[in-house]
Amino acid sequence: TNIGDFAILGANFNTPGRWATGDVNYDGSVNIGDFSLLAANFNLSAGDAMARGAVPEPASLSLLALAGMGLARRRRA
């Protein structure tokens, strides 16, 4: 995401849109929601976004921990 993406968004702000015209959240219009997403990802590449998305959620880690404890308890019995 770079300044060019903001230029596209600004040129199409408050209009019906699609990805190419700045509708990055796919809600059918170019608005503040799209601006917020661009701002949150400014100067990041697709690889950067993927790296951030690879972190497991705390809930997933909790479920794995519970499953591990259950397996450990089962082996002792």
N, CA, C and O atoms as a GROMACS GRO file, in nm:
protein
  308
    1THR      N    1   0.085  -0.117   0.000
    1THR     CA    2   0.000   0.000   0.000
    1THR      C    3   0.090   0.123   0.000
    1THR      O    4   0.181   0.135   0.081
    2ASN      N    5   0.063   0.215  -0.092
    2ASN     CA    6   0.145   0.335  -0.100
    2ASN      C    7   0.059   0.456  -0.133
    2ASN      O    8  -0.064   0.447  -0.135
    3ILE      N    9   0.124   0.567  -0.158
    3ILE     CA   10   0.052   0.692  -0.183
    3ILE      C   11  -0.035   0.684  -0.309
    3ILE      O   12  -0.137   0.753  -0.318
    4GLY      N   13   0.004   0.601  -0.404
    4GLY     CA   14  -0.078   0.583  -0.524
    4GLY      C   15  -0.214   0.525  -0.493
    4GLY      O   16  -0.314   0.561  -0.556
    5ASP      N   17  -0.219   0.435  -0.396
    5ASP     CA   18  -0.347   0.377  -0.355
    5ASP      C   19  -0.438   0.482  -0.292
    5ASP      O   20  -0.559   0.482  -0.313
    6PHE      N   21  -0.378   0.572  -0.214
    6PHE     CA   22  -0.456   0.681  -0.155
    6PHE      C   23  -0.506   0.777  -0.263
    6PHE      O   24  -0.616   0.832  -0.252
    7ALA      N   25  -0.427   0.798  -0.368
    7ALA     CA   26  -0.470   0.885  -0.478
    7ALA      C   27  -0.591   0.826  -0.548
    7ALA      O   28  -0.686   0.897  -0.581
    8ILE      N   29  -0.588   0.696  -0.572
    8ILE     CA   30  -0.702   0.628  -0.635
    8ILE      C   31  -0.825   0.638  -0.546
    8ILE      O   32  -0.935   0.667  -0.594
    9LEU      N   33  -0.807   0.614  -0.417
    9LEU     CA   34  -0.919   0.622  -0.324
    9LEU      C   35  -0.975   0.764  -0.320
    9LEU      O   36  -1.096   0.783  -0.322
   10GLY      N   37  -0.887   0.863  -0.312
   10GLY     CA   38  -0.932   1.002  -0.306
   10GLY      C   39  -1.008   1.045  -0.430
   10GLY      O   40  -1.105   1.121  -0.421
   11ALA      N   41  -0.966   0.998  -0.546
   11ALA     CA   42  -1.033   1.034  -0.671
   11ALA      C   43  -1.172   0.972  -0.681
   11ALA      O   44  -1.257   1.022  -0.755
   12ASN      N   45  -1.196   0.866  -0.608
   12ASN     CA   46  -1.324   0.795  -0.616
   12ASN      C   47  -1.402   0.796  -0.486
   12ASN      O   48  -1.498   0.720  -0.471
   13PHE      N   49  -1.364   0.882  -0.391
   13PHE     CA   50  -1.427   0.884  -0.260
   13PHE      C   51  -1.575   0.916  -0.268
   13PHE      O   52  -1.616   1.003  -0.346
   14ASN      N   53  -1.656   0.846  -0.189
   14ASN     CA   54  -1.802   0.862  -0.184
   14ASN      C   55  -1.870   0.830  -0.316
   14ASN      O   56  -1.969   0.893  -0.351
   15THR      N   57  -1.818   0.732  -0.387
   15THR     CA   58  -1.881   0.684  -0.511
   15THR      C   59  -1.896   0.533  -0.501
   15THR      O   60  -1.828   0.469  -0.422
   16PRO      N   61  -1.987   0.476  -0.581
   16PRO     CA   62  -1.991   0.330  -0.587
   16PRO      C   63  -1.856   0.280  -0.638
   16PRO      O   64  -1.795   0.344  -0.722
   17GLY      N   65  -1.811   0.168  -0.587
   17GLY     CA   66  -1.677   0.127  -0.627
   17GLY      C   67  -1.656  -0.021  -0.635
   17GLY      O   68  -1.742  -0.102  -0.601
   18ARG      N   69  -1.538  -0.054  -0.680
   18ARG     CA   70  -1.487  -0.190  -0.683
   18ARG      C   71  -1.339  -0.182  -0.645
   18ARG      O   72  -1.288  -0.072  -0.621
   19TRP      N   73  -1.271  -0.294  -0.640
   19TRP     CA   74  -1.132  -0.298  -0.593
   19TRP      C   75  -1.044  -0.196  -0.668
   19TRP      O   76  -0.968  -0.123  -0.604
   20ALA      N   77  -1.054  -0.191  -0.798
   20ALA     CA   78  -0.967  -0.104  -0.879
   20ALA      C   79  -0.990   0.044  -0.853
   20ALA      O   80  -0.903   0.126  -0.881
   21THR      N   81  -1.107   0.080  -0.801
   21THR     CA   82  -1.135   0.221  -0.775
   21THR      C   83  -1.125   0.257  -0.627
   21THR      O   84  -1.162   0.367  -0.588
   22GLY      N   85  -1.074   0.164  -0.545
   22GLY     CA   86  -1.049   0.196  -0.404
   22GLY      C   87  -1.140   0.130  -0.304
   22GLY      O   88  -1.128   0.156  -0.184
   23ASP      N   89  -1.231   0.043  -0.348
   23ASP     CA   90  -1.320  -0.026  -0.254
   23ASP      C   91  -1.249  -0.150  -0.200
   23ASP      O   92  -1.274  -0.261  -0.245
   24VAL      N   93  -1.159  -0.130  -0.104
   24VAL     CA   94  -1.076  -0.240  -0.056
   24VAL      C   95  -1.147  -0.331   0.044
   24VAL      O   96  -1.097  -0.440   0.072
   25ASN      N   97  -1.261  -0.289   0.098
   25ASN     CA   98  -1.334  -0.376   0.190
   25ASN      C   99  -1.457  -0.440   0.123
   25ASN      O  100  -1.537  -0.505   0.189
   26TYR      N  101  -1.471  -0.420  -0.007
   26TYR     CA  102  -1.576  -0.484  -0.088
   26TYR      C  103  -1.718  -0.457  -0.039
   26TYR      O  104  -1.804  -0.545  -0.049
   27ASP      N  105  -1.744  -0.337   0.013
   27ASP     CA  106  -1.881  -0.306   0.054
   27ASP      C  107  -1.960  -0.235  -0.055
   27ASP      O  108  -2.075  -0.198  -0.033
   28GLY      N  109  -1.900  -0.215  -0.172
   28GLY     CA  110  -1.971  -0.155  -0.284
   28GLY      C  111  -1.956  -0.006  -0.296
   28GLY      O  112  -2.006   0.053  -0.392
   29SER      N  113  -1.888   0.058  -0.201
   29SER     CA  114  -1.866   0.202  -0.211
   29SER      C  115  -1.728   0.237  -0.155
   29SER      O  116  -1.674   0.167  -0.069
   30VAL      N  117  -1.674   0.345  -0.206
   30VAL     CA  118  -1.543   0.394  -0.160
   30VAL      C  119  -1.572   0.495  -0.050
   30VAL      O  120  -1.627   0.602  -0.076
   31ASN      N  121  -1.534   0.462   0.074
   31ASN     CA  122  -1.570   0.546   0.187
   31ASN      C  123  -1.462   0.541   0.296
   31ASN      O  124  -1.351   0.495   0.271
   32ILE      N  125  -1.496   0.588   0.414
   32ILE     CA  126  -1.400   0.597   0.525
   32ILE      C  127  -1.351   0.459   0.569
   32ILE      O  128  -1.238   0.446   0.617
   33GLY      N  129  -1.432   0.357   0.552
   33GLY     CA  130  -1.388   0.221   0.584
   33GLY      C  131  -1.269   0.179   0.499
   33GLY      O  132  -1.176   0.116   0.548
   34ASP      N  133  -1.274   0.213   0.372
   34ASP     CA  134  -1.163   0.182   0.282
   34ASP      C  135  -1.040   0.263   0.319
   34ASP      O  136  -0.928   0.213   0.316
   35PHE      N  137  -1.062   0.389   0.353
   35PHE     CA  138  -0.950   0.475   0.395
   35PHE      C  139  -0.882   0.417   0.519
   35PHE      O  140  -0.760   0.414   0.528
   36SER      N  141  -0.962   0.371   0.615
   36SER     CA  142  -0.906   0.314   0.738
   36SER      C  143  -0.822   0.191   0.710
   36SER      O  144  -0.715   0.174   0.768
   37LEU      N  145  -0.869   0.105   0.620
   37LEU     CA  146  -0.792  -0.014   0.585
   37LEU      C  147  -0.661   0.022   0.517
   37LEU      O  148  -0.557  -0.037   0.546
   38LEU      N  149  -0.666   0.119   0.425
   38LEU     CA  150  -0.543   0.161   0.359
   38LEU      C  151  -0.446   0.222   0.459
   38LEU      O  152  -0.326   0.194   0.455
   39ALA      N  153  -0.497   0.305   0.548
   39ALA     CA  154  -0.410   0.369   0.647
   39ALA      C  155  -0.345   0.266   0.738
   39ALA      O  156  -0.228   0.279   0.773
   40ALA      N  157  -0.419   0.163   0.777
   40ALA     CA  158  -0.365   0.061   0.866
   40ALA      C  159  -0.256  -0.022   0.799
   40ALA      O  160  -0.171  -0.080   0.866
   41ASN      N  161  -0.259  -0.028   0.666
   41ASN     CA  162  -0.162  -0.110   0.593
   41ASN      C  163  -0.065  -0.027   0.510
   41ASN      O  164   0.000  -0.080   0.420
   42PHE      N  165  -0.055   0.102   0.540
   42PHE     CA  166   0.032   0.190   0.461
   42PHE      C  167   0.177   0.144   0.467
   42PHE      O  168   0.228   0.111   0.574
   43ASN      N  169   0.240   0.142   0.353
   43ASN     CA  170   0.381   0.101   0.335
   43ASN      C  171   0.406  -0.046   0.367
   43ASN      O  172   0.521  -0.084   0.391
   44LEU      N  173   0.304  -0.128   0.367
   44LEU     CA  174   0.322  -0.272   0.383
   44LEU      C  175   0.301  -0.340   0.248
   44LEU      O  176   0.219  -0.296   0.168
   45SER      N  177   0.375  -0.444   0.223
   45SER     CA  178   0.356  -0.523   0.102
   45SER      C  179   0.263  -0.640   0.134
   45SER      O  180   0.226  -0.661   0.249
   46ALA      N  181   0.227  -0.716   0.031
   46ALA     CA  182   0.142  -0.832   0.054
   46ALA      C  183   0.211  -0.932   0.146
   46ALA      O  184   0.145  -0.996   0.227
   47GLY      N  185   0.340  -0.946   0.135
   47GLY     CA  186   0.416  -1.036   0.222
   47GLY      C  187   0.410  -0.992   0.367
   47GLY      O  188   0.401  -1.076   0.457
   48ASP      N  189   0.414  -0.862   0.392
   48ASP     CA  190   0.404  -0.810   0.528
   48ASP      C  191   0.269  -0.843   0.589
   48ASP      O  192   0.259  -0.883   0.705
   49ALA      N  193   0.164  -0.827   0.509
   49ALA     CA  194   0.030  -0.856   0.558
   49ALA      C  195   0.015  -1.005   0.587
   49ALA      O  196  -0.050  -1.043   0.684
   50MET      N  197   0.075  -1.090   0.504
   50MET     CA  198   0.068  -1.234   0.526
   50MET      C  199   0.144  -1.272   0.654
   50MET      O  200   0.100  -1.359   0.728
   51ALA      N  201   0.256  -1.208   0.678
   51ALA     CA  202   0.335  -1.239   0.798
   51ALA      C  203   0.256  -1.203   0.923
   51ALA      O  204   0.261  -1.276   1.022
   52ARG      N  205   0.184  -1.092   0.920
   52ARG     CA  206   0.104  -1.054   1.036
   52ARG      C  207  -0.011  -1.150   1.056
   52ARG      O  208  -0.050  -1.176   1.170
   53GLY      N  209  -0.066  -1.203   0.948
   53GLY     CA  210  -0.180  -1.294   0.957
   53GLY      C  211  -0.143  -1.434   1.002
   53GLY      O  212  -0.231  -1.513   1.034
   54ALA      N  213  -0.014  -1.467   1.007
   54ALA     CA  214   0.028  -1.602   1.040
   54ALA      C  215   0.034  -1.627   1.191
   54ALA      O  216   0.060  -1.740   1.233
   55VAL      N  217   0.011  -1.528   1.271
   55VAL     CA  218   0.016  -1.544   1.417
   55VAL      C  219  -0.114  -1.607   1.464
   55VAL      O  220  -0.222  -1.554   1.436
   56PRO      N  221  -0.107  -1.720   1.536
   56PRO     CA  222  -0.231  -1.784   1.582
   56PRO      C  223  -0.304  -1.698   1.685
   56PRO      O  224  -0.243  -1.623   1.761
   57GLU      N  225  -0.434  -1.712   1.686
   57GLU     CA  226  -0.515  -1.638   1.783
   57GLU      C  227  -0.493  -1.696   1.922
   57GLU      O  228  -0.460  -1.814   1.936
   58PRO      N  229  -0.510  -1.615   2.026
   58PRO     CA  230  -0.497  -1.666   2.162
   58PRO      C  231  -0.596  -1.779   2.191
   58PRO      O  232  -0.564  -1.872   2.265
   59ALA      N  233  -0.714  -1.772   2.134
   59ALA     CA  234  -0.814  -1.877   2.156
   59ALA      C  235  -0.765  -2.010   2.100
   59ALA      O  236  -0.786  -2.115   2.160
   60SER      N  237  -0.700  -2.006   1.984
   60SER     CA  238  -0.647  -2.129   1.924
   60SER      C  239  -0.537  -2.187   2.012
   60SER      O  240  -0.531  -2.309   2.032
   61LEU      N  241  -0.452  -2.101   2.064
   61LEU     CA  242  -0.346  -2.149   2.152
   61LEU      C  243  -0.404  -2.211   2.279
   61LEU      O  244  -0.352  -2.311   2.328
   62SER      N  245  -0.510  -2.154   2.330
   62SER     CA  246  -0.575  -2.209   2.450
   62SER      C  247  -0.632  -2.347   2.422
   62SER      O  248  -0.619  -2.438   2.504
   63LEU      N  249  -0.695  -2.363   2.306
   63LEU     CA  250  -0.751  -2.493   2.271
   63LEU      C  251  -0.641  -2.598   2.255
   63LEU      O  252  -0.657  -2.712   2.298
   64LEU      N  253  -0.530  -2.559   2.194
   64LEU     CA  254  -0.417  -2.652   2.181
   64LEU      C  255  -0.361  -2.691   2.317
   64LEU      O  256  -0.327  -2.807   2.339
   65ALA      N  257  -0.352  -2.595   2.407
   65ALA     CA  258  -0.302  -2.624   2.542
   65ALA      C  259  -0.395  -2.721   2.615
   65ALA      O  260  -0.348  -2.814   2.680
   66LEU      N  261  -0.525  -2.698   2.605
   66LEU     CA  262  -0.621  -2.788   2.669
   66LEU      C  263  -0.613  -2.929   2.611
   66LEU      O  264  -0.618  -3.027   2.685
   67ALA      N  265  -0.601  -2.938   2.480
   67ALA     CA  266  -0.589  -3.069   2.416
   67ALA      C  267  -0.462  -3.139   2.460
   67ALA      O  268  -0.462  -3.259   2.487
   68GLY      N  269  -0.353  -3.065   2.469
   68GLY     CA  270  -0.226  -3.123   2.514
   68GLY      C  271  -0.234  -3.173   2.657
   68GLY      O  272  -0.181  -3.279   2.689
   69MET      N  273  -0.300  -3.097   2.743
   69MET     CA  274  -0.316  -3.140   2.882
   69MET      C  275  -0.401  -3.267   2.890
   69MET      O  276  -0.372  -3.356   2.969
   70GLY      N  277  -0.504  -3.274   2.808
   70GLY     CA  278  -0.588  -3.393   2.805
   70GLY      C  279  -0.512  -3.515   2.758
   70GLY      O  280  -0.528  -3.624   2.814
   71LEU      N  281  -0.428  -3.498   2.657
   71LEU     CA  282  -0.347  -3.610   2.609
   71LEU      C  283  -0.245  -3.653   2.713
   71LEU      O  284  -0.223  -3.773   2.732
   72ALA      N  285  -0.183  -3.558   2.780
   72ALA     CA  286  -0.084  -3.590   2.883
   72ALA      C  287  -0.149  -3.665   2.998
   72ALA      O  288  -0.092  -3.761   3.050
   73ARG      N  289  -0.266  -3.623   3.038
   73ARG     CA  290  -0.338  -3.689   3.148
   73ARG      C  291  -0.379  -3.830   3.108
   73ARG      O  292  -0.374  -3.922   3.189
   74ARG      N  293  -0.419  -3.847   2.983
   74ARG     CA  294  -0.465  -3.977   2.934
   74ARG      C  295  -0.349  -4.077   2.931
   74ARG      O  296  -0.369  -4.195   2.962
   75ARG      N  297  -0.230  -4.033   2.895
   75ARG     CA  298  -0.115  -4.122   2.888
   75ARG      C  299  -0.071  -4.170   3.026
   75ARG      O  300  -0.022  -4.282   3.040
   76ARG      N  301  -0.088  -4.088   3.128
   76ARG     CA  302  -0.048  -4.124   3.264
   76ARG      C  303  -0.141  -4.229   3.325
   76ARG      O  304  -0.099  -4.310   3.407
   77ALA      N  305  -0.265  -4.226   3.284
   77ALA     CA  306  -0.365  -4.316   3.344
   77ALA      C  307  -0.351  -4.459   3.299
   77ALA      O  308  -0.429  -4.544   3.342
   0.00000   0.00000   0.00000
